[in-house]
């Protein structure tokens, strides 16, 4: 997989107590809402046993323009509005440029 100009997103969200699984389901729905041609190459949603209400996610996009266009689309914005009431606080994250990507799938 070529990693030239790919854009990455790293995020952390904490759900209200007991609502983590709902948050995960909505995140998954939101990633699919952009469509197959959105430029989202891969994503992962991760949990940690020591912090049951927090999820970590990573996303790899073809480029920042694809990310920005998809996350501002009506379909994704609608899912985002449903997601916000599940959060215990403001999401945290950062953006980056992929330096190396190895695909084992």
VEXKE-62038 format. One record per residue: x, y negated, z of N, C-alpha, C in turn; residue number from 1. Coordinates in Angstrom, 1 decimal. Layout:
<sites>
<n_px = X n_py = Y n_pz = Z ca_px = X ca_py = Y ca_pz = Z c_px = X c_py = Y c_pz = Z vexdren = NUM>
...
</sites>
This chain:
<sites>
<n_px = 0.8 n_py = 1.2 n_pz = 0.0 ca_px = 0.0 ca_py = 0.0 ca_pz = 0.0 c_px = 0.9 c_py = -1.2 c_pz = 0.0 vexdren = 1>
<n_px = 0.7 n_py = -2.1 n_pz = -0.9 ca_px = 1.4 ca_py = -3.4 ca_pz = -0.9 c_px = 1.0 c_py = -4.3 c_pz = 0.2 vexdren = 2>
<n_px = 1.9 n_py = -4.9 n_pz = 0.8 ca_px = 1.5 ca_py = -5.8 ca_pz = 1.9 c_px = 1.7 c_py = -7.3 c_pz = 1.6 vexdren = 3>
<n_px = 2.0 n_py = -7.6 n_pz = 0.3 ca_px = 2.2 ca_py = -9.0 ca_pz = -0.1 c_px = 1.0 c_py = -9.8 c_pz = 0.2 vexdren = 4>
<n_px = 1.1 n_py = -10.9 n_pz = 1.0 ca_px = 0.1 ca_py = -11.9 ca_pz = 1.2 c_px = -1.1 c_py = -11.3 c_pz = 2.0 vexdren = 5>
<n_px = -1.1 n_py = -10.2 n_pz = 2.5 ca_px = -2.2 ca_py = -9.7 ca_pz = 3.3 c_px = -2.3 c_py = -10.5 c_pz = 4.6 vexdren = 6>
<n_px = -3.6 n_py = -10.6 n_pz = 5.1 ca_px = -3.9 ca_py = -11.4 ca_pz = 6.2 c_px = -4.4 c_py = -10.5 c_pz = 7.3 vexdren = 7>
<n_px = -4.0 n_py = -10.8 n_pz = 8.6 ca_px = -4.4 ca_py = -9.9 ca_pz = 9.7 c_px = -5.0 c_py = -10.7 c_pz = 10.8 vexdren = 8>
<n_px = -5.9 n_py = -10.1 n_pz = 11.5 ca_px = -6.7 ca_py = -10.7 ca_pz = 12.6 c_px = -6.6 c_py = -9.7 c_pz = 13.8 vexdren = 9>
<n_px = -6.3 n_py = -10.3 n_pz = 14.9 ca_px = -6.2 ca_py = -9.5 ca_pz = 16.2 c_px = -7.1 c_py = -10.2 c_pz = 17.1 vexdren = 10>
<n_px = -8.0 n_py = -9.4 n_pz = 17.8 ca_px = -8.9 ca_py = -10.0 ca_pz = 18.7 c_px = -9.2 c_py = -9.2 c_pz = 19.9 vexdren = 11>
<n_px = -9.7 n_py = -9.9 n_pz = 20.9 ca_px = -10.1 ca_py = -9.2 ca_pz = 22.2 c_px = -11.4 c_py = -9.9 c_pz = 22.6 vexdren = 12>
<n_px = -12.4 n_py = -9.0 n_pz = 22.9 ca_px = -13.7 ca_py = -9.5 ca_pz = 23.4 c_px = -14.0 c_py = -8.7 c_pz = 24.6 vexdren = 13>
<n_px = -14.6 n_py = -9.4 n_pz = 25.6 ca_px = -15.1 ca_py = -8.7 ca_pz = 26.8 c_px = -16.7 c_py = -8.8 c_pz = 26.8 vexdren = 14>
<n_px = -17.3 n_py = -7.7 n_pz = 26.9 ca_px = -18.7 ca_py = -7.6 ca_pz = 26.9 c_px = -19.2 c_py = -7.8 c_pz = 28.3 vexdren = 15>
<n_px = -20.5 n_py = -8.2 n_pz = 28.4 ca_px = -21.1 ca_py = -8.3 ca_pz = 29.7 c_px = -21.1 c_py = -6.8 c_pz = 30.3 vexdren = 16>
<n_px = -21.1 n_py = -6.7 n_pz = 31.6 ca_px = -21.0 ca_py = -5.3 ca_pz = 32.2 c_px = -22.1 c_py = -4.4 c_pz = 31.6 vexdren = 17>
<n_px = -21.6 n_py = -3.2 n_pz = 31.1 ca_px = -22.5 ca_py = -2.2 ca_pz = 30.6 c_px = -22.9 c_py = -2.4 c_pz = 29.2 vexdren = 18>
<n_px = -22.4 n_py = -3.4 n_pz = 28.5 ca_px = -22.9 ca_py = -3.8 ca_pz = 27.1 c_px = -21.8 c_py = -3.5 c_pz = 26.0 vexdren = 19>
<n_px = -20.7 n_py = -2.9 n_pz = 26.4 ca_px = -19.6 ca_py = -2.7 ca_pz = 25.5 c_px = -20.1 c_py = -1.9 c_pz = 24.3 vexdren = 20>
<n_px = -20.8 n_py = -0.8 n_pz = 24.4 ca_px = -21.2 ca_py = 0.0 ca_pz = 23.3 c_px = -22.1 c_py = -0.8 c_pz = 22.3 vexdren = 21>
<n_px = -22.9 n_py = -1.7 n_pz = 22.8 ca_px = -23.7 ca_py = -2.5 ca_pz = 21.9 c_px = -22.8 c_py = -3.5 c_pz = 21.2 vexdren = 22>
<n_px = -21.8 n_py = -4.0 n_pz = 21.8 ca_px = -20.9 ca_py = -4.9 ca_pz = 21.2 c_px = -20.1 c_py = -4.2 c_pz = 20.1 vexdren = 23>
<n_px = -19.7 n_py = -3.0 n_pz = 20.3 ca_px = -19.0 ca_py = -2.2 ca_pz = 19.3 c_px = -19.9 c_py = -1.9 c_pz = 18.1 vexdren = 24>
<n_px = -21.1 n_py = -1.5 n_pz = 18.4 ca_px = -22.1 ca_py = -1.3 ca_pz = 17.3 c_px = -22.3 c_py = -2.5 c_pz = 16.4 vexdren = 25>
<n_px = -22.4 n_py = -3.7 n_pz = 17.0 ca_px = -22.6 ca_py = -4.9 ca_pz = 16.3 c_px = -21.4 c_py = -5.3 c_pz = 15.5 vexdren = 26>
<n_px = -20.2 n_py = -5.1 n_pz = 16.1 ca_px = -19.0 ca_py = -5.4 ca_pz = 15.4 c_px = -18.9 c_py = -4.5 c_pz = 14.1 vexdren = 27>
<n_px = -19.2 n_py = -3.3 n_pz = 14.3 ca_px = -19.1 ca_py = -2.4 ca_pz = 13.1 c_px = -20.1 c_py = -2.8 c_pz = 12.1 vexdren = 28>
<n_px = -21.3 n_py = -3.2 n_pz = 12.5 ca_px = -22.3 ca_py = -3.7 ca_pz = 11.6 c_px = -21.9 c_py = -4.9 c_pz = 10.8 vexdren = 29>
<n_px = -21.2 n_py = -5.8 n_pz = 11.6 ca_px = -20.7 ca_py = -7.0 ca_pz = 11.0 c_px = -19.6 c_py = -6.8 c_pz = 10.0 vexdren = 30>
<n_px = -18.7 n_py = -5.8 n_pz = 10.2 ca_px = -17.7 ca_py = -5.5 ca_pz = 9.3 c_px = -18.3 c_py = -5.0 c_pz = 8.0 vexdren = 31>
<n_px = -19.3 n_py = -4.2 n_pz = 8.1 ca_px = -20.0 ca_py = -3.6 ca_pz = 6.9 c_px = -20.9 c_py = -4.6 c_pz = 6.2 vexdren = 32>
<n_px = -21.3 n_py = -5.7 n_pz = 6.9 ca_px = -22.2 ca_py = -6.7 ca_pz = 6.3 c_px = -21.6 c_py = -7.5 c_pz = 5.2 vexdren = 33>
<n_px = -20.3 n_py = -7.6 n_pz = 5.3 ca_px = -19.5 ca_py = -8.3 ca_pz = 4.3 c_px = -19.5 c_py = -7.6 c_pz = 2.9 vexdren = 34>
<n_px = -19.8 n_py = -6.3 n_pz = 2.9 ca_px = -19.9 ca_py = -5.6 ca_pz = 1.6 c_px = -18.5 c_py = -4.9 c_pz = 1.3 vexdren = 35>
<n_px = -18.6 n_py = -4.0 n_pz = 0.4 ca_px = -17.4 ca_py = -3.2 ca_pz = 0.0 c_px = -16.3 c_py = -4.1 c_pz = -0.7 vexdren = 36>
<n_px = -16.7 n_py = -5.1 n_pz = -1.3 ca_px = -15.8 ca_py = -6.0 ca_pz = -2.1 c_px = -15.4 c_py = -7.3 c_pz = -1.4 vexdren = 37>
<n_px = -15.5 n_py = -7.3 n_pz = 0.0 ca_px = -15.3 ca_py = -8.5 ca_pz = 0.8 c_px = -13.8 c_py = -8.8 c_pz = 0.9 vexdren = 38>
<n_px = -12.9 n_py = -7.9 n_pz = 0.6 ca_px = -11.5 ca_py = -8.1 ca_pz = 0.9 c_px = -11.0 c_py = -7.5 c_pz = 2.2 vexdren = 39>
<n_px = -11.9 n_py = -7.0 n_pz = 3.0 ca_px = -11.5 ca_py = -6.3 ca_pz = 4.2 c_px = -11.0 c_py = -4.9 c_pz = 3.9 vexdren = 40>
<n_px = -9.7 n_py = -4.7 n_pz = 4.1 ca_px = -9.1 ca_py = -3.5 ca_pz = 3.7 c_px = -9.3 c_py = -2.4 c_pz = 4.8 vexdren = 41>
<n_px = -9.1 n_py = -2.8 n_pz = 6.0 ca_px = -9.3 ca_py = -1.8 ca_pz = 7.1 c_px = -9.5 c_py = -2.6 c_pz = 8.4 vexdren = 42>
<n_px = -10.1 n_py = -1.9 n_pz = 9.4 ca_px = -10.3 ca_py = -2.5 ca_pz = 10.7 c_px = -10.3 c_py = -1.4 c_pz = 11.7 vexdren = 43>
<n_px = -10.0 n_py = -1.7 n_pz = 13.0 ca_px = -10.1 ca_py = -0.8 ca_pz = 14.1 c_px = -10.7 c_py = -1.5 c_pz = 15.2 vexdren = 44>
<n_px = -11.6 n_py = -0.8 n_pz = 16.0 ca_px = -12.2 ca_py = -1.3 ca_pz = 17.2 c_px = -11.7 c_py = -0.3 c_pz = 18.3 vexdren = 45>
<n_px = -11.0 n_py = -0.9 n_pz = 19.3 ca_px = -10.4 ca_py = -0.1 ca_pz = 20.3 c_px = -10.8 c_py = -0.4 c_pz = 21.7 vexdren = 46>
<n_px = -10.8 n_py = 0.6 n_pz = 22.6 ca_px = -11.2 ca_py = 0.5 ca_pz = 24.0 c_px = -10.0 c_py = 0.9 c_pz = 24.8 vexdren = 47>
<n_px = -10.0 n_py = 0.5 n_pz = 26.1 ca_px = -9.0 ca_py = 1.0 ca_pz = 27.1 c_px = -9.7 c_py = 1.5 c_pz = 28.3 vexdren = 48>
<n_px = -9.3 n_py = 2.7 n_pz = 28.8 ca_px = -10.0 ca_py = 3.2 ca_pz = 29.9 c_px = -10.0 c_py = 2.4 c_pz = 31.2 vexdren = 49>
<n_px = -8.9 n_py = 1.6 n_pz = 31.4 ca_px = -8.7 ca_py = 0.8 ca_pz = 32.6 c_px = -9.6 c_py = -0.5 c_pz = 32.5 vexdren = 50>
<n_px = -10.2 n_py = -0.8 n_pz = 31.4 ca_px = -11.0 ca_py = -2.0 ca_pz = 31.3 c_px = -12.2 c_py = -1.7 c_pz = 30.4 vexdren = 51>
<n_px = -13.2 n_py = -1.1 n_pz = 31.0 ca_px = -14.3 ca_py = -0.6 ca_pz = 30.3 c_px = -15.2 c_py = -1.5 c_pz = 29.5 vexdren = 52>
<n_px = -15.1 n_py = -2.8 n_pz = 29.8 ca_px = -16.0 ca_py = -3.8 ca_pz = 29.1 c_px = -15.3 c_py = -4.5 c_pz = 28.0 vexdren = 53>
<n_px = -14.0 n_py = -4.3 n_pz = 27.9 ca_px = -13.2 ca_py = -5.0 ca_pz = 26.9 c_px = -12.9 c_py = -4.2 c_pz = 25.7 vexdren = 54>
<n_px = -13.0 n_py = -4.8 n_pz = 24.5 ca_px = -12.6 ca_py = -4.2 ca_pz = 23.2 c_px = -11.5 c_py = -5.0 c_pz = 22.6 vexdren = 55>
<n_px = -10.6 n_py = -4.3 n_pz = 21.9 ca_px = -9.6 ca_py = -4.9 ca_pz = 21.1 c_px = -9.8 c_py = -4.5 c_pz = 19.6 vexdren = 56>
<n_px = -9.6 n_py = -5.4 n_pz = 18.7 ca_px = -9.9 ca_py = -5.1 ca_pz = 17.3 c_px = -8.7 c_py = -5.7 c_pz = 16.5 vexdren = 57>
<n_px = -8.5 n_py = -5.0 n_pz = 15.4 ca_px = -7.6 ca_py = -5.4 ca_pz = 14.3 c_px = -8.3 c_py = -5.4 c_pz = 13.0 vexdren = 58>
<n_px = -7.9 n_py = -6.3 n_pz = 12.1 ca_px = -8.5 ca_py = -6.3 ca_pz = 10.8 c_px = -7.3 c_py = -6.6 c_pz = 9.8 vexdren = 59>
<n_px = -7.4 n_py = -6.0 n_pz = 8.7 ca_px = -6.4 ca_py = -6.3 ca_pz = 7.6 c_px = -7.2 c_py = -6.7 c_pz = 6.3 vexdren = 60>
<n_px = -6.9 n_py = -7.9 n_pz = 5.8 ca_px = -7.7 ca_py = -8.5 ca_pz = 4.7 c_px = -6.7 c_py = -8.6 c_pz = 3.5 vexdren = 61>
<n_px = -7.3 n_py = -8.7 n_pz = 2.3 ca_px = -6.5 ca_py = -9.0 ca_pz = 1.1 c_px = -5.8 c_py = -10.3 c_pz = 1.3 vexdren = 62>
<n_px = -6.5 n_py = -11.3 n_pz = 1.8 ca_px = -5.9 ca_py = -12.6 ca_pz = 2.0 c_px = -6.8 c_py = -13.4 c_pz = 2.9 vexdren = 63>
<n_px = -6.3 n_py = -14.6 n_pz = 3.3 ca_px = -7.1 ca_py = -15.4 ca_pz = 4.2 c_px = -8.4 c_py = -16.0 c_pz = 3.6 vexdren = 64>
<n_px = -8.3 n_py = -16.2 n_pz = 2.3 ca_px = -9.5 ca_py = -16.7 ca_pz = 1.6 c_px = -10.6 c_py = -15.7 c_pz = 1.6 vexdren = 65>
<n_px = -10.3 n_py = -14.4 n_pz = 1.5 ca_px = -11.3 ca_py = -13.4 ca_pz = 1.5 c_px = -11.9 c_py = -13.3 c_pz = 2.9 vexdren = 66>
<n_px = -11.1 n_py = -13.4 n_pz = 4.0 ca_px = -11.6 ca_py = -13.4 ca_pz = 5.3 c_px = -12.5 c_py = -14.6 c_pz = 5.6 vexdren = 67>
<n_px = -12.1 n_py = -15.8 n_pz = 5.2 ca_px = -12.9 ca_py = -17.0 ca_pz = 5.5 c_px = -14.2 c_py = -16.9 c_pz = 4.7 vexdren = 68>
<n_px = -14.2 n_py = -16.5 n_pz = 3.5 ca_px = -15.4 ca_py = -16.4 ca_pz = 2.7 c_px = -16.4 c_py = -15.4 c_pz = 3.3 vexdren = 69>
<n_px = -15.9 n_py = -14.3 n_pz = 3.7 ca_px = -16.7 ca_py = -13.2 ca_pz = 4.3 c_px = -17.3 c_py = -13.6 c_pz = 5.6 vexdren = 70>
<n_px = -16.4 n_py = -14.1 n_pz = 6.5 ca_px = -16.9 ca_py = -14.5 ca_pz = 7.9 c_px = -17.9 c_py = -15.6 c_pz = 7.9 vexdren = 71>
<n_px = -17.9 n_py = -16.4 n_pz = 6.8 ca_px = -18.8 ca_py = -17.6 ca_pz = 6.7 c_px = -20.1 c_py = -17.2 c_pz = 5.9 vexdren = 72>
<n_px = -20.2 n_py = -16.0 n_pz = 5.4 ca_px = -21.3 ca_py = -15.5 ca_pz = 4.6 c_px = -22.6 c_py = -15.4 c_pz = 5.6 vexdren = 73>
<n_px = -23.7 n_py = -15.6 n_pz = 5.0 ca_px = -25.0 ca_py = -15.5 ca_pz = 5.7 c_px = -25.1 c_py = -14.2 c_pz = 6.4 vexdren = 74>
<n_px = -24.8 n_py = -13.1 n_pz = 5.8 ca_px = -25.0 ca_py = -11.7 ca_pz = 6.4 c_px = -24.1 c_py = -11.5 c_pz = 7.6 vexdren = 75>
<n_px = -22.9 n_py = -12.0 n_pz = 7.5 ca_px = -22.0 ca_py = -11.8 ca_pz = 8.7 c_px = -22.3 c_py = -12.8 c_pz = 9.8 vexdren = 76>
<n_px = -22.7 n_py = -14.0 n_pz = 9.4 ca_px = -23.1 ca_py = -15.0 ca_pz = 10.4 c_px = -24.3 c_py = -14.6 c_pz = 11.2 vexdren = 77>
<n_px = -25.2 n_py = -13.9 n_pz = 10.5 ca_px = -26.4 ca_py = -13.4 ca_pz = 11.2 c_px = -26.0 c_py = -12.4 c_pz = 12.3 vexdren = 78>
<n_px = -25.1 n_py = -11.5 n_pz = 12.0 ca_px = -24.7 ca_py = -10.5 ca_pz = 12.9 c_px = -23.9 c_py = -11.2 c_pz = 14.1 vexdren = 79>
<n_px = -23.1 n_py = -12.2 n_pz = 13.8 ca_px = -22.3 ca_py = -12.9 ca_pz = 14.8 c_px = -23.3 c_py = -13.6 c_pz = 15.8 vexdren = 80>
<n_px = -24.4 n_py = -14.1 n_pz = 15.3 ca_px = -25.3 ca_py = -14.7 ca_pz = 16.3 c_px = -25.9 c_py = -13.7 c_pz = 17.2 vexdren = 81>
<n_px = -26.1 n_py = -12.5 n_pz = 16.8 ca_px = -26.6 ca_py = -11.5 ca_pz = 17.6 c_px = -25.6 c_py = -11.0 c_pz = 18.6 vexdren = 82>
<n_px = -24.3 n_py = -11.1 n_pz = 18.2 ca_px = -23.2 ca_py = -10.6 ca_pz = 19.1 c_px = -22.9 c_py = -11.5 c_pz = 20.2 vexdren = 83>
<n_px = -23.0 n_py = -12.8 n_pz = 20.0 ca_px = -22.6 ca_py = -13.8 ca_pz = 21.1 c_px = -23.3 c_py = -13.6 c_pz = 22.4 vexdren = 84>
<n_px = -24.6 n_py = -13.3 n_pz = 22.5 ca_px = -25.2 ca_py = -13.0 ca_pz = 23.9 c_px = -24.6 c_py = -11.8 c_pz = 24.6 vexdren = 85>
<n_px = -23.9 n_py = -11.0 n_pz = 24.0 ca_px = -23.3 ca_py = -9.8 ca_pz = 24.6 c_px = -22.0 c_py = -10.1 c_pz = 25.3 vexdren = 86>
<n_px = -21.4 n_py = -11.2 n_pz = 25.0 ca_px = -20.1 ca_py = -11.5 ca_pz = 25.5 c_px = -20.1 c_py = -12.2 c_pz = 26.9 vexdren = 87>
<n_px = -19.1 n_py = -11.8 n_pz = 27.7 ca_px = -18.9 ca_py = -12.3 ca_pz = 29.0 c_px = -18.1 c_py = -13.6 c_pz = 29.0 vexdren = 88>
<n_px = -17.4 n_py = -13.9 n_pz = 27.8 ca_px = -16.6 ca_py = -15.1 ca_pz = 27.7 c_px = -16.3 c_py = -15.3 c_pz = 26.2 vexdren = 89>
<n_px = -15.5 n_py = -16.3 n_pz = 26.0 ca_px = -15.1 ca_py = -16.6 ca_pz = 24.6 c_px = -14.1 c_py = -15.6 c_pz = 24.1 vexdren = 90>
<n_px = -14.3 n_py = -15.1 n_pz = 22.9 ca_px = -13.4 ca_py = -14.2 ca_pz = 22.3 c_px = -12.0 c_py = -14.8 c_pz = 22.2 vexdren = 91>
<n_px = -11.0 n_py = -13.9 n_pz = 22.3 ca_px = -9.6 ca_py = -14.4 ca_pz = 22.1 c_px = -9.0 c_py = -13.7 c_pz = 20.9 vexdren = 92>
<n_px = -8.0 n_py = -14.3 n_pz = 20.3 ca_px = -7.4 ca_py = -13.7 ca_pz = 19.1 c_px = -6.4 c_py = -14.5 c_pz = 18.5 vexdren = 93>
<n_px = -5.8 n_py = -13.9 n_pz = 17.4 ca_px = -4.8 ca_py = -14.7 ca_pz = 16.6 c_px = -4.8 c_py = -14.1 c_pz = 15.2 vexdren = 94>
<n_px = -4.2 n_py = -14.9 n_pz = 14.3 ca_px = -4.1 ca_py = -14.6 ca_pz = 12.9 c_px = -2.7 c_py = -14.3 c_pz = 12.6 vexdren = 95>
<n_px = -2.4 n_py = -13.6 n_pz = 11.5 ca_px = -1.1 ca_py = -13.4 ca_pz = 11.1 c_px = -1.0 c_py = -13.0 c_pz = 9.6 vexdren = 96>
<n_px = 0.2 n_py = -12.8 n_pz = 9.2 ca_px = 0.5 ca_py = -12.3 ca_pz = 7.8 c_px = 1.1 c_py = -10.9 c_pz = 8.0 vexdren = 97>
<n_px = 0.6 n_py = -9.9 n_pz = 7.3 ca_px = 1.1 ca_py = -8.6 ca_pz = 7.4 c_px = 2.5 c_py = -8.5 c_pz = 6.9 vexdren = 98>
<n_px = 3.4 n_py = -8.0 n_pz = 7.6 ca_px = 4.8 ca_py = -7.9 ca_pz = 7.3 c_px = 5.1 c_py = -6.5 c_pz = 6.7 vexdren = 99>
<n_px = 4.5 n_py = -5.5 n_pz = 7.3 ca_px = 4.6 ca_py = -4.2 ca_pz = 6.8 c_px = 3.3 c_py = -3.4 c_pz = 7.1 vexdren = 100>
<n_px = 2.8 n_py = -2.7 n_pz = 6.2 ca_px = 1.6 ca_py = -1.8 ca_pz = 6.4 c_px = 1.9 c_py = -0.4 c_pz = 5.9 vexdren = 101>
<n_px = 1.7 n_py = 0.5 n_pz = 6.7 ca_px = 1.9 ca_py = 1.9 ca_pz = 6.3 c_px = 0.5 c_py = 2.6 c_pz = 6.5 vexdren = 102>
<n_px = 0.0 n_py = 3.2 n_pz = 5.4 ca_px = -1.3 ca_py = 3.8 ca_pz = 5.4 c_px = -1.1 c_py = 5.3 c_pz = 5.4 vexdren = 103>
<n_px = -1.6 n_py = 6.0 n_pz = 6.4 ca_px = -1.4 ca_py = 7.5 ca_pz = 6.5 c_px = -2.8 c_py = 8.2 c_pz = 6.1 vexdren = 104>
<n_px = -3.7 n_py = 7.4 n_pz = 5.6 ca_px = -5.0 ca_py = 8.1 ca_pz = 5.3 c_px = -5.0 c_py = 8.7 c_pz = 3.9 vexdren = 105>
</sites>
